[in-house]
Amino acid sequence: MIVTILPGSSDFHAVGYNERKVSKGVARLLEMQNFGALGTFGKPTPDELVKYLQEYTSRNSRIRKAQYHVAFSCKGHERSESEMLEFAHRYLQKMEYGEPGQPLLVYSHYDTDNTHLHIVTSRISPDGKKIAHDHERRRSQEVIDRILGNDRKQKTDDDIAAAKKYTFSSFAQFKAVMVSMGYEVYQKDETVFVKQGGTVQRKLPLSDIEVLYKSGYRERARCRQLRSILKKYRDVSTNKEELQKELKAKFGIDLVFFGKKDAAYGYMLVDHVSQTVIHGARVLSVDELLDFATPEQRFNHIEDFIDRLLTLNPKTTQSEIYGKIRKQHAYIKKGVIYFNGQSRPLKPFMAEAIDRNNRIAWVEKFKPFTEAERDLLCGIFKVNRPDLVSLSSERTTAYADAVNRLHAIFEDETVTSVKGGLYAEGFTIRQDENATYAVNFKQHIIVNLTEEGFDLERLKRKAPKQQRQHPSATPTHKPRSRYVKLRDSGSGSHSEKREWEVGQRDGYGEVDDGRSLKR
């Protein structure tokens, strides 16, 4: 039996609440006692009932919130309506609300899955005195126990013994088991207090609990299973209470939350079937668990978050966004958001900005030192906003080493094909209207050969005919492409484009799981 004392009121708003239920056909007025002549010539209106209660209460002007509103419910329909009514009258008598002349309204509700009564009366007794309300909730529980013949202390001992059989690894987890059984548990110094009905029922040494700690539950398969269950029933629930009810009814799992009612900071899963306690964070974060938005709303939240990231930093890359949204178990790839097994295209302007930023990031890997180097790389990587590319403030050591290697090749008279030597070092030749460049896409190095004073005539020399293979001979390697002027941002041999564009050789796959800059 559950008895809930509801908030007081000066205007007896509980009458209107119950009468609205009656008008909707989901409740009826079972009893109306001690309301004078009201009801003699027809059913009284809600306003008439409220007016009578206020006039009755006015005999004691010191009481501001005289409404006494109490609800009675049992498990399912294990008690009939008449049995519940009998219990309610015995309860009111022992709580001193059953004196002759005490106005009383009793409503039966039918919009729940259990037998359910509501009673409305005044906290003023017929003699004008206030009915004692000190420690009201504790007294209420004691009255219930006396009526039902409960031995609460013995039941508490039995429940503590049962809780000790669960697998738990901390006091917080033991507490979660007891909370799931309807107790309030707290620790002070080295003592554990077990409270119910406003009264401490038992005290026990903390050491009695600590000796039972076991290693944390770490079965990954079960955690994955629970994660799927939580997400499935979260998506068909409208609030935390509904989710708790579904999980308890279908799986014997209690969700025990910690923190304020509307601001939980964590939770435990108490699996009564396996008698195991699992820290909720191992299964699903509390924020994700309590996200009762629709799939469409969740995608909107993620997209709004990405939009804010791009606003704060217009150069945010896909890898940086991935690092931010992975906690929401979402990711983006080639302009598409993936979340919870579903996908949705990003807004075009966001997808274009992210793709551009990925390309800018690749340009900046080369640490361009001049605007000319930057512009050439922007052409190669198809970056339409060169102004967003940052220039390096100094040449790197890798650049100086590369220049020395290239000078060695150019100055070695035994090298019959300088272009072949450059290719062997990983460099390809690129040219714009004013300069010729050597670009190493693997090591992210660009060298302005014209500016560095290289003898560019050597690039035009071909290997002697006797060193060329006969057309009928089987080639030992793929022929190198002939030197050509850079036509546009998409020029270069197929193998060269694969080297920088696909990015399989230097870890681009780690950037964002996008695997490629190709659209």
NULOTOR-870361 format. One record per residue (C-alpha): chain; residue number from 1; x, y, z. Coordinates in steps of 0.02 Angstrom, whole numbers, plus 50000, padded with zeros to 5 digits. Each point is the difference from the previous one (the first is absolute). Last residue first. Layout:
! residues N
A; NUM; X; Y; Z;
...
//
This chain:
! residues 519
A; 519; 51688; 50690; 47335;
A; 518; 50184; 49953; 50001;
A; 517; 50096; 50057; 50153;
A; 516; 50012; 49820; 50056;
A; 515; 49997; 49881; 50148;
A; 514; 49859; 50091; 50089;
A; 513; 50047; 49914; 50161;
A; 512; 50031; 50174; 50064;
A; 511; 50186; 50034; 50006;
A; 510; 50057; 49822; 50032;
A; 509; 49965; 49950; 49820;
A; 508; 50121; 50138; 49947;
A; 507; 50137; 49892; 50073;
A; 506; 50144; 50027; 49882;
A; 505; 49988; 49865; 49870;
A; 504; 49813; 49992; 49965;
A; 503; 49987; 50186; 49959;
A; 502; 49877; 49981; 49858;
A; 501; 50041; 50172; 49934;
A; 500; 50186; 50017; 50032;
A; 499; 50064; 49834; 49934;
A; 498; 49849; 49963; 49891;
A; 497; 50030; 50162; 49906;
A; 496; 50182; 49956; 49971;
A; 495; 49955; 49828; 49935;
A; 494; 49874; 50074; 49878;
A; 493; 50128; 50123; 49936;
A; 492; 49983; 50184; 50036;
A; 491; 49871; 50133; 49958;
A; 490; 49841; 50035; 50101;
A; 489; 50041; 50177; 50054;
A; 488; 50027; 50054; 49821;
A; 487; 50120; 49986; 49854;
A; 486; 50164; 49981; 50093;
A; 485; 50131; 49992; 49862;
A; 484; 50053; 49828; 49947;
A; 483; 50153; 49891; 50032;
A; 482; 49968; 49826; 49932;
A; 481; 49924; 49865; 50109;
A; 480; 50117; 49869; 50070;
A; 479; 49989; 49826; 49925;
A; 478; 49941; 49866; 50124;
A; 477; 50142; 49886; 50049;
A; 476; 50103; 49855; 49933;
A; 475; 49926; 50020; 49827;
A; 474; 49994; 49842; 49895;
A; 473; 50100; 50034; 49844;
A; 472; 49911; 50025; 49833;
A; 471; 50013; 50190; 50006;
A; 470; 50187; 49988; 50034;
A; 469; 50046; 50076; 50167;
A; 468; 50085; 50168; 50008;
A; 467; 50180; 50006; 50064;
A; 466; 50074; 49991; 49825;
A; 465; 49892; 50150; 49952;
A; 464; 50082; 50113; 50126;
A; 463; 49885; 50061; 50142;
A; 462; 49904; 50159; 49962;
A; 461; 50048; 50175; 50050;
A; 460; 49855; 50117; 50036;
A; 459; 50016; 49995; 50190;
A; 458; 50181; 50046; 49984;
A; 457; 49950; 50167; 49926;
A; 456; 49920; 50042; 50169;
A; 455; 50170; 50034; 50077;
A; 454; 49942; 50030; 50180;
A; 453; 50006; 50176; 50071;
A; 452; 49891; 49978; 50157;
A; 451; 49868; 50117; 49929;
A; 450; 49982; 49900; 49840;
A; 449; 49997; 49833; 50090;
A; 448; 49861; 50058; 50118;
A; 447; 49998; 49852; 50118;
A; 446; 49840; 49921; 50072;
A; 445; 50007; 49869; 50137;
A; 444; 49859; 49895; 50070;
A; 443; 50100; 49839; 50028;
A; 442; 49885; 49894; 49892;
A; 441; 49947; 50136; 49880;
A; 440; 50179; 50050; 49957;
A; 439; 49988; 50150; 49886;
A; 438; 50139; 50073; 49892;
A; 437; 49951; 50170; 49933;
A; 436; 50027; 50101; 49841;
A; 435; 49967; 50186; 49997;
A; 434; 49911; 50146; 49919;
A; 433; 49853; 49935; 49899;
A; 432; 49975; 49845; 50106;
A; 431; 50099; 49840; 50003;
A; 430; 49991; 49836; 50094;
A; 429; 50134; 49865; 50001;
A; 428; 49984; 49842; 50104;
A; 427; 50105; 49952; 50150;
A; 426; 50010; 49831; 50089;
A; 425; 50189; 49985; 50001;
A; 424; 49993; 49878; 49854;
A; 423; 49894; 50128; 49909;
A; 422; 50135; 50130; 50024;
A; 421; 50130; 49882; 49928;
A; 420; 49889; 49964; 49851;
A; 419; 49981; 50186; 49968;
A; 418; 50186; 50021; 50012;
A; 417; 50024; 49869; 49863;
A; 416; 50183; 49966; 49956;
A; 415; 50061; 50012; 50179;
A; 414; 50189; 49983; 49984;
A; 413; 50015; 50190; 49996;
A; 412; 49940; 50009; 50181;
A; 411; 49957; 50184; 50027;
A; 410; 49811; 49981; 49977;
A; 409; 49991; 49846; 50111;
A; 408; 50105; 50074; 50140;
A; 407; 49902; 50162; 49988;
A; 406; 49839; 49900; 50024;
A; 405; 50067; 49916; 50157;
A; 404; 50055; 50167; 50072;
A; 403; 49831; 50078; 49963;
A; 402; 49913; 49853; 50087;
A; 401; 50108; 50019; 50154;
A; 400; 49958; 50186; 50011;
A; 399; 49815; 49964; 49983;
A; 398; 50005; 49865; 50134;
A; 397; 50084; 50124; 50116;
A; 396; 49851; 50114; 49978;
A; 395; 49996; 50171; 49918;
A; 394; 49927; 50138; 50105;
A; 393; 49839; 50097; 50032;
A; 392; 49889; 49871; 49913;
A; 391; 49853; 50070; 49904;
A; 390; 49823; 49966; 50060;
A; 389; 49869; 49950; 49870;
A; 388; 49835; 50092; 50020;
A; 387; 50044; 50128; 49866;
A; 386; 50025; 49858; 49876;
A; 385; 49809; 49974; 50001;
A; 384; 49957; 49896; 49846;
A; 383; 50106; 49850; 50051;
A; 382; 50011; 49877; 49856;
A; 381; 50144; 49899; 50074;
A; 380; 50116; 50035; 49854;
A; 379; 49944; 50179; 49978;
A; 378; 50013; 50034; 50186;
A; 377; 50176; 49926; 49993;
A; 376; 50051; 50122; 49863;
A; 375; 49920; 50146; 50094;
A; 374; 50090; 49958; 50162;
A; 373; 50168; 49985; 49915;
A; 372; 49973; 50168; 49916;
A; 371; 49939; 50077; 50162;
A; 370; 50165; 49953; 50080;
A; 369; 50054; 49885; 50141;
A; 368; 49881; 49854; 49971;
A; 367; 49998; 49882; 50151;
A; 366; 49970; 49843; 49894;
A; 365; 49876; 49935; 50129;
A; 364; 49909; 50166; 49975;
A; 363; 49940; 49943; 49828;
A; 362; 49928; 49841; 50076;
A; 361; 49909; 50098; 50134;
A; 360; 49930; 50115; 49866;
A; 359; 49932; 49846; 49911;
A; 358; 49911; 49940; 50157;
A; 357; 49937; 50178; 50025;
A; 356; 49924; 50002; 49825;
A; 355; 49911; 49835; 50032;
A; 354; 49936; 50069; 50166;
A; 353; 49938; 50160; 49919;
A; 352; 49914; 49906; 49858;
A; 351; 49912; 49882; 50121;
A; 350; 49945; 50148; 50106;
A; 349; 49932; 50098; 49850;
A; 348; 49911; 49844; 49936;
A; 347; 49905; 49964; 50163;
A; 346; 50063; 49835; 50062;
A; 345; 49928; 49842; 49924;
A; 344; 49909; 49881; 50120;
A; 343; 50049; 49830; 50067;
A; 342; 49933; 49866; 50115;
A; 341; 50083; 49862; 50100;
A; 340; 50001; 50103; 50159;
A; 339; 50078; 50151; 49915;
A; 338; 50086; 50029; 49834;
A; 337; 50005; 50177; 49932;
A; 336; 50040; 50014; 49813;
A; 335; 50112; 50127; 49912;
A; 334; 50135; 49876; 49949;
A; 333; 50005; 49919; 50171;
A; 332; 49931; 50066; 50162;
A; 331; 49997; 49917; 50171;
A; 330; 49879; 49964; 50141;
A; 329; 50014; 49904; 50162;
A; 328; 49958; 50159; 50097;
A; 327; 50173; 49993; 50076;
A; 326; 50064; 49986; 49821;
A; 325; 49930; 50173; 49967;
A; 324; 50152; 50105; 50049;
A; 323; 50141; 49889; 49935;
A; 322; 49905; 49977; 49838;
A; 321; 49987; 50188; 49981;
A; 320; 50189; 50016; 50014;
A; 319; 50026; 49860; 49873;
A; 318; 49878; 50081; 49879;
A; 317; 50093; 50164; 50008;
A; 316; 49960; 50164; 50085;
A; 315; 50066; 50144; 49894;
A; 314; 49854; 50119; 50032;
A; 313; 50033; 49983; 50188;
A; 312; 49863; 50062; 50117;
A; 311; 49870; 49999; 49860;
A; 310; 50056; 49830; 49938;
A; 309; 49983; 49928; 50176;
A; 308; 49829; 50081; 50019;
A; 307; 49941; 49919; 49836;
A; 306; 50064; 49832; 50060;
A; 305; 49896; 50019; 50160;
A; 304; 49846; 50049; 49898;
A; 303; 50025; 49843; 49894;
A; 302; 50013; 49891; 50154;
A; 301; 49843; 50076; 50078;
A; 300; 49904; 49984; 49835;
A; 299; 50050; 49817; 49985;
A; 298; 49935; 49974; 50177;
A; 297; 49836; 50089; 49956;
A; 296; 49974; 49886; 49851;
A; 295; 50035; 49846; 50105;
A; 294; 49867; 50061; 50125;
A; 293; 50058; 50079; 50163;
A; 292; 49997; 49902; 50163;
A; 291; 50182; 50036; 50038;
A; 290; 50003; 49929; 50177;
A; 289; 50112; 49853; 49955;
A; 288; 50114; 50110; 49896;
A; 287; 50029; 50121; 50143;
A; 286; 50020; 49855; 50124;
A; 285; 50136; 49924; 49893;
A; 284; 49963; 49824; 49940;
A; 283; 50068; 49830; 50054;
A; 282; 50158; 50025; 50101;
A; 281; 49932; 50168; 50061;
A; 280; 49853; 49907; 50077;
A; 279; 50106; 49913; 50130;
A; 278; 49939; 49821; 50005;
A; 277; 49923; 49912; 50150;
A; 276; 49970; 49813; 49988;
A; 275; 49870; 49884; 50074;
A; 274; 49985; 49908; 49833;
A; 273; 49811; 50023; 49993;
A; 272; 49998; 50153; 50113;
A; 271; 50109; 50100; 49881;
A; 270; 50031; 50163; 50090;
A; 269; 50060; 50126; 49871;
A; 268; 50083; 50150; 50081;
A; 267; 49982; 50185; 49961;
A; 266; 50090; 50164; 49980;
A; 265; 49989; 50190; 50009;
A; 264; 49810; 50009; 50011;
A; 263; 49929; 50175; 49983;
A; 262; 49810; 49993; 50008;
A; 261; 49988; 49892; 50155;
A; 260; 50162; 50065; 50072;
A; 259; 50153; 49889; 50002;
A; 258; 50020; 49812; 49984;
A; 257; 49887; 49890; 49896;
A; 256; 49953; 49818; 50031;
A; 255; 49940; 49910; 49844;
A; 254; 49922; 49836; 50054;
A; 253; 50008; 49848; 49886;
A; 252; 49877; 49856; 50012;
A; 251; 49998; 49988; 49810;
A; 250; 49823; 50040; 49941;
A; 249; 49917; 50081; 50151;
A; 248; 50154; 50084; 50072;
A; 247; 50061; 50062; 49831;
A; 246; 49829; 50069; 49954;
A; 245; 49973; 50088; 50167;
A; 244; 50172; 50082; 49997;
A; 243; 49970; 50064; 49823;
A; 242; 49831; 50073; 50049;
A; 241; 50079; 50087; 50149;
A; 240; 50141; 50074; 49896;
A; 239; 49886; 50078; 49870;
A; 238; 49913; 49977; 49833;
A; 237; 50047; 49819; 49968;
A; 236; 50011; 49914; 49830;
A; 235; 50176; 50060; 49960;
A; 234; 50058; 49966; 50178;
A; 233; 49938; 49822; 49981;
A; 232; 50114; 49963; 49852;
A; 231; 50147; 50099; 50068;
A; 230; 49996; 49910; 50167;
A; 229; 49982; 49827; 49921;
A; 228; 50144; 50030; 49878;
A; 227; 50113; 50059; 50141;
A; 226; 49948; 49852; 50105;
A; 225; 50058; 49881; 49864;
A; 224; 50165; 50092; 49982;
A; 223; 50024; 49992; 50189;
A; 222; 49961; 49813; 49998;
A; 221; 50130; 49969; 49864;
A; 220; 50128; 50106; 50092;
A; 219; 49994; 49901; 50162;
A; 218; 50089; 50120; 50116;
A; 217; 49914; 49990; 50169;
A; 216; 50117; 50081; 50125;
A; 215; 50101; 49892; 50117;
A; 214; 49905; 49949; 50155;
A; 213; 49959; 50100; 50156;
A; 212; 49924; 49892; 50138;
A; 211; 50125; 50049; 50135;
A; 210; 49955; 50182; 49968;
A; 209; 49818; 49972; 50050;
A; 208; 50029; 49932; 50175;
A; 207; 50144; 50125; 50017;
A; 206; 49873; 50141; 49984;
A; 205; 49929; 49946; 50167;
A; 204; 49811; 49979; 50006;
A; 203; 49852; 50109; 50047;
A; 202; 49820; 49948; 49970;
A; 201; 49824; 50070; 49982;
A; 200; 50042; 50184; 49998;
A; 199; 49829; 50080; 49986;
A; 198; 49922; 50113; 49867;
A; 197; 49906; 49853; 49924;
A; 196; 50164; 49913; 49963;
A; 195; 50179; 50025; 50058;
A; 194; 50155; 49892; 49996;
A; 193; 50147; 50086; 50085;
A; 192; 50178; 49941; 49968;
A; 191; 50130; 50038; 50134;
A; 190; 50186; 50035; 49984;
A; 189; 49985; 50191; 49998;
A; 188; 49827; 50030; 49931;
A; 187; 49938; 49898; 49853;
A; 186; 49832; 50013; 49915;
A; 185; 49859; 49886; 49944;
A; 184; 49820; 50045; 49958;
A; 183; 49900; 49842; 49969;
A; 182; 49875; 49948; 49867;
A; 181; 50075; 49837; 49937;
A; 180; 50085; 50089; 49854;
A; 179; 50077; 50116; 50130;
A; 178; 50074; 49849; 50088;
A; 177; 50082; 49936; 49841;
A; 176; 50064; 50174; 49956;
A; 175; 50075; 50018; 50174;
A; 174; 50101; 49842; 49972;
A; 173; 50062; 50079; 49838;
A; 172; 50047; 50163; 50086;
A; 171; 50088; 49903; 50139;
A; 170; 50113; 49924; 49869;
A; 169; 50035; 49839; 49904;
A; 168; 49828; 49917; 49987;
A; 167; 49943; 49824; 49957;
A; 166; 49837; 49970; 50091;
A; 165; 49983; 49881; 50149;
A; 164; 50018; 50143; 50124;
A; 163; 49839; 50075; 49933;
A; 162; 49901; 49847; 50056;
A; 161; 50066; 50013; 50179;
A; 160; 49959; 50186; 50000;
A; 159; 49824; 49959; 49937;
A; 158; 49970; 49872; 50138;
A; 157; 50062; 50120; 50135;
A; 156; 49887; 50136; 49930;
A; 155; 49853; 49880; 50001;
A; 154; 50033; 49962; 50184;
A; 153; 50006; 50186; 50038;
A; 152; 49840; 50030; 49904;
A; 151; 49895; 49871; 50090;
A; 150; 49842; 50031; 49901;
A; 149; 49828; 49972; 50075;
A; 148; 49913; 50086; 49856;
A; 147; 49914; 50129; 50109;
A; 146; 50151; 50021; 50114;
A; 145; 50119; 50015; 49851;
A; 144; 49891; 50131; 49916;
A; 143; 49990; 50100; 50162;
A; 142; 50189; 49995; 50019;
A; 141; 50021; 50060; 49822;
A; 140; 49883; 50147; 50030;
A; 139; 50087; 50042; 50163;
A; 138; 50163; 50020; 49904;
A; 137; 49915; 50107; 49870;
A; 136; 49917; 50110; 50129;
A; 135; 50151; 50034; 50107;
A; 134; 49897; 50141; 50079;
A; 133; 49830; 50017; 49915;
A; 132; 49881; 50015; 50145;
A; 131; 49825; 50050; 49944;
A; 130; 49977; 50187; 50019;
A; 129; 49863; 50046; 50120;
A; 128; 49830; 50066; 49948;
A; 127; 49897; 49872; 50097;
A; 126; 49954; 49909; 49838;
A; 125; 50186; 49970; 49965;
A; 124; 50097; 50112; 49882;
A; 123; 50122; 49915; 49878;
A; 122; 49858; 49997; 49874;
A; 121; 49943; 49857; 49887;
A; 120; 50038; 49922; 49830;
A; 119; 50018; 49814; 49973;
A; 118; 50068; 49915; 49843;
A; 117; 49981; 49814; 49962;
A; 116; 50090; 49883; 49878;
A; 115; 49981; 49818; 49958;
A; 114; 50143; 49968; 49880;
A; 113; 50043; 50017; 49815;
A; 112; 49955; 50185; 49997;
A; 111; 49861; 50103; 49921;
A; 110; 49859; 49929; 50109;
A; 109; 50001; 50120; 50147;
A; 108; 49888; 49985; 50154;
A; 107; 49958; 50160; 50092;
A; 106; 49964; 50027; 50186;
A; 105; 49948; 50171; 50064;
A; 104; 49996; 50030; 50189;
A; 103; 49938; 50135; 50116;
A; 102; 50042; 49957; 50184;
A; 101; 49837; 50007; 50100;
A; 100; 50035; 49844; 50101;
A; 99; 50190; 49973; 50017;
A; 98; 50088; 49900; 49863;
A; 97; 50148; 50112; 49960;
A; 96; 50097; 49954; 50157;
A; 95; 50139; 49902; 49908;
A; 94; 49931; 49840; 50080;
A; 93; 49824; 50037; 49936;
A; 92; 50066; 50050; 49828;
A; 91; 50092; 49833; 49982;
A; 90; 49848; 49898; 50054;
A; 89; 49895; 50096; 49872;
A; 88; 50129; 49972; 49862;
A; 87; 50009; 49812; 50037;
A; 86; 49811; 49983; 49983;
A; 85; 50005; 50096; 49836;
A; 84; 50140; 49890; 49933;
A; 83; 49900; 49845; 50044;
A; 82; 49846; 50074; 49914;
A; 81; 50101; 50038; 49843;
A; 80; 50071; 49826; 49996;
A; 79; 50176; 49957; 50053;
A; 78; 50126; 49901; 49896;
A; 77; 49952; 50110; 49854;
A; 76; 50173; 50049; 49944;
A; 75; 50109; 50030; 50151;
A; 74; 49904; 50116; 50115;
A; 73; 49959; 50184; 49997;
A; 72; 49945; 50134; 50124;
A; 71; 50014; 50188; 49968;
A; 70; 49992; 50138; 50132;
A; 69; 49948; 50183; 49987;
A; 68; 49987; 50105; 50158;
A; 67; 49961; 50180; 49954;
A; 66; 50027; 50124; 50142;
A; 65; 50139; 50101; 49923;
A; 64; 49997; 50166; 50095;
A; 63; 49949; 49942; 50175;
A; 62; 49994; 50145; 50123;
A; 61; 49822; 50048; 49955;
A; 60; 49922; 49849; 50088;
A; 59; 49810; 50005; 49979;
A; 58; 50036; 50045; 49818;
A; 57; 50028; 49815; 49961;
A; 56; 49813; 49960; 49990;
A; 55; 49973; 50152; 49890;
A; 54; 50143; 49945; 49885;
A; 53; 49935; 49821; 49993;
A; 52; 49823; 50062; 49956;
A; 51; 50065; 50116; 49864;
A; 50; 50102; 49859; 49923;
A; 49; 49850; 49885; 49992;
A; 48; 49890; 50136; 49927;
A; 47; 50131; 50041; 49868;
A; 46; 50013; 49815; 49952;
A; 45; 49812; 49996; 49971;
A; 44; 49883; 49906; 50116;
A; 43; 49901; 49850; 49935;
A; 42; 49815; 50023; 50027;
A; 41; 49874; 50051; 50132;
A; 40; 50083; 49934; 50157;
A; 39; 50175; 50009; 49928;
A; 38; 50053; 50144; 50109;
A; 37; 49889; 50014; 50155;
A; 36; 50145; 49982; 50120;
A; 35; 50162; 49936; 49923;
A; 34; 50032; 49868; 50134;
A; 33; 50041; 49853; 49887;
A; 32; 50016; 49982; 49811;
A; 31; 50042; 49825; 49942;
A; 30; 50043; 49906; 49841;
A; 29; 50020; 50149; 49881;
A; 28; 50048; 49927; 49832;
A; 27; 50156; 49993; 49892;
A; 26; 50055; 49973; 49818;
A; 25; 49842; 50070; 49918;
A; 24; 50077; 50163; 49946;
A; 23; 49882; 50099; 50113;
A; 22; 50053; 49891; 50147;
A; 21; 50185; 50033; 49967;
A; 20; 49960; 50186; 49995;
A; 19; 49914; 49978; 50169;
A; 18; 50159; 49925; 50073;
A; 17; 50112; 50144; 49950;
A; 16; 49867; 50131; 50043;
A; 15; 49984; 49930; 50176;
A; 14; 50190; 49988; 50017;
A; 13; 50007; 50190; 49973;
A; 12; 49944; 50025; 50180;
A; 11; 50032; 50189; 49993;
A; 10; 50126; 50011; 50141;
A; 9; 50099; 49849; 49942;
A; 8; 50093; 49851; 50071;
A; 7; 50114; 49885; 49902;
A; 6; 49961; 49813; 49985;
A; 5; 50012; 49867; 50137;
A; 4; 50032; 49837; 49909;
A; 3; 49942; 49833; 50070;
A; 2; 50068; 49843; 49915;
A; 1; 49934; 49829; 50048;
//
